[in-house]
Amino acid sequence: MQQRRLGGSGLTVSDICMGTMTFGSSCDESLSHEICDVALESGINFFDAAEIYPVPPQKETVGVTEEIFGSWLSNQARDAITVATKITGPGHGWFTPPVRHGRTTLDRHQLIRSCEDSLRRLQTDYIDLYQIHWPDHGMPYEEVLEGLTHLKRSGKVRVIGCSNETCWGLMKSLWAADLHDAERYQTVQNNFSLINRRCENELAQVCRRENVSLLPYSPLGGGVLTGKYNDGPPAGARFTDYLVSGGERQKRMAQRFVNDRTIETTRRLMKIAESIGVSVTALSVAWSKQHDFVASTIIGATTVEQLRECLAADDLILDAETLARIDEVEVEIPNPMTEDGLRRLS
């Protein structure tokens, strides 16, 4: 598996990252550990978690994912694994995050407290990549970065990054870091897939010019790009549950991912994948990995079989003709996801 550098840092990681947001919900501890074992055996050395996982976030399960992953990590050679996790930021009106009684301002106190709690659950004394899960545009960026800088210089964190951030927010933070002698974000973790290609626009330019690596999450469009929603929402699927019994936020999220445009895009991509002898899952992950501003693409799984299907993209390189055919679909059905949620950040 290819190794790529995270931004301008000294950290290099596998170009596929194992996401863990299902650990503790769809996956029990035994299955979660099995998924981690298969991922590691396949060459993945990069694992991504968050204090608020598993999904959907609930007060009763906050931190369970880190605990499950930490129990697996405790039996591994720690220096061989790159561990990423995230502190919860403001919910921006989508929901009240079920951590710290909903008080998720990204000030120094919260950053230190959250990091120490994650270290305890992960059973480690340092985090390789510590990320803010959502930005806090109500806080001066230099104050957020000061807290993160303190964590790095104290040895608890090696590299810092952000997630679900706007182009403006990323540039503002980089400017503030340079101005105030603070640590820079080396990564940005945003939604990026064949049904949500917005990162190819302004964010790609920021990443290239400022040496920041994109860590795409949801490269399969929340499962839509596997084709499993083509004939209607399947029983037991995450967005099916959101549409049937989820709250307002969850229903709106599901409708962004599952709609007539995303389903038609998937159908056309499936034909392209079939013509080159691969699954649309492998096609989607390979396409994500093939961008020059991407360091590692985050995949998720609820079964070992799903993981292995994603791993088929490990050595898959899409040729120019295939990429052109994919682009034709995007031209005919631009922006199939109605919006990516970032415009709601305040």
Protein Blocks (a to p, Z undefined) as FASTA:
>chain_A
ZZddehjbfbdcdfbdcdfklgoplpcfklmmmmmmmmmmnopabdcddfkbccdddfkl
goklmmmmmmmmmmpcfklpccdddddddekhmaccfeehhpacfcfklmmmmmmmmmmm
nopabdfbacdfbdcfkbcfklmmmmmmmmmmnopafbdcdehiafklmmmmmmmmmmno
pacdfbdcddddfklcklmmmmmmmmmmnopacddehklgnolmnopmmnopaehiaklm
mmmmmcfklmmmmmmmmcfklmmmmmmmmmmmmmnopafklmmmmmmmmpmkbfbdcddd
fbfklmmmmmmmmmgccdfklmmmmmmmmmmmghkbfbgolmmpZZ
